Amino acid sequence: MRNGDGHDDWQRPRGDLAIDHEGPTDIAFARFDDAWIERPIASLFNDVATRAADKLATVDETRRLTYRQLQRASQHLARRIDALVAAKRPVGILLPNNALFPLAALACLTAGRPYVPIDPTYPSARIDQIREEAGLAAMI
């Protein structure tokens, strides 16, 4: 939604707030290292998964995955994607917003394949149109 200063609400300049505003109070804020911007997301995730292996990474109504479980499952799926999808070809992720979505996204990124998130509540004709226009090589 646009506000009076021409910014969407989420873009509103918030210079008066600390960068960790409303973040956890029991953990000191640590800036990302500038070199991280050059690293693949999957590599950064693996660092976190190594440090926090037994901590909860993602949860939904039926699943609770630790970082170790999420890492192992996403690496397994990444190997399948790598074997079945040609390099640089996009993969569609047709999953609800649950614990399996980040698993599928990490798997695509680990395999070096871009992904296109698709809302499973879309009508089938819309899903078919997205699949065709994005040139998806596979769907999860």
Residue frames as qw, qx, qy, qz and C-alpha x, y, z in Angstrom:
[[0.000, 0.890, 0.455, 0.000, 0.00, 0.00, 0.00],
 [0.399, 0.449, -0.028, 0.799, 1.37, 3.42, -0.93],
 [0.327, -0.705, -0.426, 0.464, 1.60, 6.04, 1.76],
 [0.127, 0.969, 0.149, -0.151, 1.91, 9.82, 1.50],
 [0.241, -0.769, 0.446, 0.390, 5.68, 9.85, 0.96],
 [0.622, 0.572, -0.413, -0.340, 5.53, 7.65, -2.16],
 [0.085, 0.362, -0.923, 0.095, 6.93, 4.54, -0.49],
 [0.725, -0.270, -0.584, -0.246, 5.19, 1.24, 0.04],
 [0.631, -0.718, 0.105, -0.275, 4.70, 0.70, 3.77],
 [0.937, -0.220, 0.071, 0.262, 7.42, -1.98, 3.89],
 [0.639, 0.405, 0.012, 0.654, 9.86, 0.45, 2.21],
 [0.206, -0.947, -0.098, -0.225, 9.23, 3.34, 4.55],
 [0.408, 0.512, -0.496, 0.571, 12.53, 4.82, 5.74],
 [0.735, -0.624, -0.258, -0.065, 13.00, 3.83, 9.36],
 [0.464, 0.546, -0.396, 0.574, 16.19, 5.69, 10.24],
 [0.365, -0.613, 0.344, -0.611, 15.05, 6.19, 13.82],
 [0.941, -0.246, 0.092, -0.213, 14.98, 2.44, 14.52],
 [0.370, -0.559, 0.728, 0.141, 17.92, 0.21, 15.41],
 [0.438, 0.346, -0.707, -0.435, 18.82, -2.28, 12.70],
 [0.272, -0.061, -0.957, 0.085, 17.80, -5.12, 15.03],
 [0.417, -0.113, 0.214, -0.876, 14.54, -3.45, 16.10],
 [0.835, -0.063, 0.132, -0.530, 12.10, -6.01, 17.52],
 [0.664, 0.324, -0.674, 0.014, 14.70, -8.75, 17.10],
 [0.801, -0.366, -0.449, 0.150, 15.65, -11.18, 19.85],
 [0.223, -0.901, 0.209, -0.307, 16.84, -9.48, 23.01],
 [0.800, -0.498, 0.331, 0.052, 18.94, -12.39, 24.29],
 [0.807, 0.164, 0.310, 0.476, 21.22, -12.58, 21.23],
 [0.176, -0.654, 0.166, 0.717, 23.67, -9.84, 20.31],
 [0.642, 0.737, 0.109, -0.182, 23.14, -8.44, 16.82],
 [0.538, -0.347, 0.542, 0.545, 25.89, -9.45, 14.40],
 [0.448, 0.684, -0.185, -0.545, 26.18, -7.82, 11.00],
 [0.922, 0.306, 0.205, 0.114, 26.61, -10.01, 7.95],
 [0.491, -0.430, 0.427, 0.626, 30.16, -10.07, 6.73],
 [0.401, 0.675, -0.174, -0.594, 30.35, -8.17, 3.41],
 [0.063, 0.358, -0.870, -0.333, 32.02, -11.21, 1.82],
 [0.411, 0.217, 0.849, -0.251, 28.86, -13.25, 2.43],
 [0.530, 0.605, 0.094, -0.587, 27.08, -11.47, -0.41],
 [0.377, 0.551, -0.652, -0.360, 29.33, -13.36, -2.83],
 [0.140, -0.148, 0.973, -0.112, 28.60, -16.78, -1.29],
 [0.433, -0.226, -0.700, -0.522, 25.79, -19.04, -2.48],
 [0.606, -0.428, 0.139, -0.656, 22.82, -19.24, -0.12],
 [0.948, -0.110, -0.286, -0.087, 23.20, -23.02, 0.14],
 [0.610, 0.263, -0.480, 0.573, 26.76, -22.56, 1.39],
 [0.161, -0.425, 0.340, -0.823, 25.65, -20.04, 4.01],
 [0.818, -0.299, -0.071, -0.486, 22.86, -22.37, 5.10],
 [0.878, 0.045, -0.439, 0.183, 25.33, -25.24, 5.50],
 [0.270, 0.358, -0.499, 0.742, 27.43, -23.08, 7.85],
 [0.497, -0.348, 0.223, -0.763, 24.36, -22.38, 9.98],
 [0.918, -0.108, -0.248, -0.291, 23.26, -26.03, 9.87],
 [0.690, 0.198, -0.562, 0.412, 26.68, -27.11, 11.11],
 [0.054, 0.309, -0.477, 0.821, 26.61, -24.67, 14.03],
 [0.510, -0.078, 0.361, -0.777, 22.98, -25.28, 14.99],
 [0.276, 0.088, -0.905, -0.311, 22.49, -28.90, 13.88],
 [0.189, -0.330, -0.909, 0.173, 20.01, -29.89, 16.59],
 [0.155, 0.343, 0.310, -0.873, 18.08, -26.63, 16.75],
 [0.462, 0.596, 0.644, -0.128, 14.68, -26.29, 15.17],
 [0.225, -0.120, 0.440, 0.861, 14.97, -24.95, 11.63],
 [0.382, -0.066, -0.375, -0.842, 11.42, -25.12, 10.29],
 [0.160, 0.203, 0.885, -0.388, 8.08, -26.22, 11.63],
 [0.411, -0.153, -0.376, -0.817, 4.49, -26.54, 10.49],
 [0.739, -0.263, 0.128, -0.608, 1.34, -28.27, 11.73],
 [0.993, -0.016, -0.016, -0.118, 2.72, -31.76, 11.06],
 [0.836, 0.264, -0.195, 0.439, 6.53, -31.46, 10.83],
 [0.355, -0.904, 0.218, 0.096, 9.42, -30.25, 12.92],
 [0.855, 0.367, -0.104, 0.352, 12.81, -30.29, 11.19],
 [0.532, -0.700, 0.141, 0.454, 16.12, -29.52, 12.82],
 [0.218, 0.820, -0.390, -0.357, 18.86, -27.87, 10.80],
 [0.264, -0.335, 0.882, 0.201, 20.58, -31.25, 10.43],
 [0.513, 0.373, 0.770, -0.071, 17.38, -32.88, 9.13],
 [0.418, 0.843, 0.136, -0.311, 16.67, -29.99, 6.79],
 [0.022, 0.727, -0.594, -0.345, 20.23, -30.03, 5.48],
 [0.352, -0.138, 0.913, 0.151, 20.27, -33.78, 4.86],
 [0.507, 0.547, 0.652, -0.138, 16.85, -33.84, 3.22],
 [0.344, 0.873, -0.039, -0.342, 17.61, -30.84, 1.01],
 [0.083, -0.599, 0.724, 0.331, 20.95, -32.35, -0.06],
 [0.457, 0.124, 0.879, 0.061, 19.22, -35.62, -0.93],
 [0.474, 0.741, 0.439, -0.184, 16.62, -33.80, -3.01],
 [0.112, 0.844, -0.332, -0.407, 19.36, -31.66, -4.60],
 [0.282, -0.309, 0.852, 0.314, 21.10, -34.81, -5.84],
 [0.462, 0.451, 0.763, 0.000, 17.83, -35.98, -7.41],
 [0.309, 0.888, 0.129, -0.316, 17.28, -32.59, -9.03],
 [0.080, -0.705, 0.573, 0.411, 20.85, -32.58, -10.33],
 [0.370, -0.061, 0.896, 0.237, 20.35, -36.02, -11.85],
 [0.353, 0.546, 0.759, 0.022, 17.01, -35.22, -13.47],
 [0.204, 0.939, 0.228, -0.159, 17.09, -31.53, -14.42],
 [0.671, 0.460, 0.046, 0.580, 19.49, -30.05, -16.96],
 [0.446, -0.264, -0.204, 0.830, 21.90, -27.40, -15.67],
 [0.010, -0.127, -0.001, 0.992, 20.46, -23.90, -15.22],
 [0.307, -0.376, -0.666, -0.567, 16.91, -25.05, -16.00],
 [0.332, -0.307, 0.344, -0.823, 14.24, -23.73, -13.60],
 [0.263, -0.231, -0.932, 0.094, 12.24, -25.92, -11.27],
 [0.422, -0.513, -0.178, -0.726, 8.73, -25.09, -10.07],
 [0.125, -0.038, -0.840, 0.526, 7.89, -25.48, -6.40],
 [0.499, -0.370, -0.395, -0.677, 4.18, -26.14, -6.06],
 [0.479, -0.255, -0.750, 0.378, 3.94, -26.43, -2.30],
 [0.323, -0.877, -0.283, -0.216, 2.02, -24.61, 0.40],
 [0.063, 0.728, -0.430, 0.529, 3.86, -22.42, 2.87],
 [0.884, -0.448, 0.022, -0.128, 4.93, -25.24, 5.16],
 [0.565, -0.639, 0.481, 0.203, 8.13, -26.93, 6.37],
 [0.781, 0.172, 0.502, 0.329, 8.68, -28.60, 3.00],
 [0.408, 0.902, 0.103, 0.095, 8.88, -25.35, 1.05],
 [0.119, -0.885, 0.444, 0.072, 12.28, -24.24, 2.45],
 [0.711, -0.214, 0.646, 0.178, 13.52, -27.81, 1.98],
 [0.686, 0.544, 0.434, 0.211, 12.61, -27.71, -1.73],
 [0.206, 0.974, -0.080, 0.051, 14.01, -24.18, -2.19],
 [0.397, -0.722, 0.552, 0.129, 17.32, -25.13, -0.55],
 [0.765, 0.049, 0.609, 0.204, 17.50, -28.26, -2.70],
 [0.570, 0.770, 0.233, 0.167, 17.07, -26.23, -5.89],
 [0.006, 0.959, -0.280, 0.042, 19.71, -23.72, -4.81],
 [0.613, -0.491, 0.603, 0.139, 22.10, -26.49, -3.75],
 [0.738, 0.268, 0.567, 0.250, 21.65, -28.12, -7.17],
 [0.207, -0.303, 0.323, 0.873, 22.31, -24.78, -8.85],
 [0.049, 0.460, 0.737, 0.492, 18.83, -24.59, -10.34],
 [0.208, -0.113, 0.132, -0.963, 16.63, -21.51, -10.08],
 [0.003, -0.398, -0.911, 0.110, 13.16, -22.10, -8.72],
 [0.263, -0.299, -0.253, -0.882, 9.77, -20.54, -9.29],
 [0.139, 0.171, 0.809, -0.545, 7.44, -20.65, -6.28],
 [0.343, -0.236, -0.572, -0.707, 3.87, -21.40, -7.32],
 [0.433, -0.104, 0.500, -0.743, 0.88, -21.05, -5.02],
 [0.018, 0.101, 0.984, 0.145, -0.96, -24.38, -5.03],
 [0.259, 0.554, 0.623, -0.487, -4.27, -22.55, -4.56],
 [0.217, 0.424, -0.361, -0.802, -3.99, -21.03, -8.05],
 [0.839, 0.349, 0.191, -0.371, -6.40, -22.43, -10.63],
 [0.796, -0.060, 0.511, 0.318, -4.83, -25.22, -12.69],
 [0.564, 0.740, 0.227, 0.289, -4.93, -23.07, -15.85],
 [0.070, -0.964, 0.234, -0.109, -2.84, -20.40, -14.10],
 [0.674, -0.498, 0.521, 0.157, -0.36, -23.02, -12.87],
 [0.782, 0.318, 0.440, 0.306, -0.07, -24.41, -16.42],
 [0.337, 0.912, 0.044, 0.229, 0.53, -20.90, -17.77],
 [0.334, -0.855, 0.397, 0.006, 3.29, -20.25, -15.21],
 [0.794, -0.197, 0.534, 0.214, 4.90, -23.62, -15.97],
 [0.692, 0.550, 0.346, 0.316, 4.89, -22.91, -19.67],
 [0.193, 0.954, -0.042, 0.226, 6.03, -19.28, -19.56],
 [0.422, -0.788, 0.448, 0.005, 8.81, -20.01, -17.04],
 [0.654, 0.488, -0.574, -0.074, 10.00, -22.99, -19.06],
 [0.592, -0.519, 0.541, -0.297, 10.04, -25.22, -16.01],
 [0.415, 0.363, -0.825, -0.129, 12.01, -28.43, -16.44],
 [0.422, -0.213, -0.865, 0.166, 10.39, -30.07, -13.39],
 [0.445, -0.601, -0.033, -0.663, 7.90, -29.48, -10.61],
 [0.232, 0.025, -0.841, 0.488, 8.20, -30.30, -6.93]]
